[in-house]
Amino acid sequence: MSDFQYVSQAALGCAETLIPQWLPNGVREGKEWAAINPRRSDNTRGSFKVNLKTGAWADFSCGEKGGDCISLYAYIFGVSQIEALKAIANFLCIDLQNTSIHKPNV
């Protein structure tokens, strides 16, 4: 399992806690978190949704979308996928020191 898969699965297990922290102006609608997109001028909740069971997310107004919590974090906070991976791993106390992203390709 890659670092991305491992951290993505761990984040998904905590999605009901993490996603409301990342998107505090949202509300739960069944299995989804409906929020205001912080990356664009958005005044109405509902077009930006995250599936709390799968991590898939989309902004149906502008077409932005992703498949997991790592890509969601990267999108919301405007960072790379690697930076998002490290931030989430740090928050979840996952040690990435001896993992493949820190080793040179051989």
PyMOL commands that set and color helices and strands:
alter all, ss='L'
color gray80, all
select helices_A, chain A and resi 3-13+15-22+69-77+81-91+100-102
alter helices_A, ss='H'
color red, helices_A
select strands_A, chain A and resi 27-29+32-35+48-51+57-59+65-66
alter strands_A, ss='S'
color yellow, strands_A
deselect
rebuild
show_as cartoon
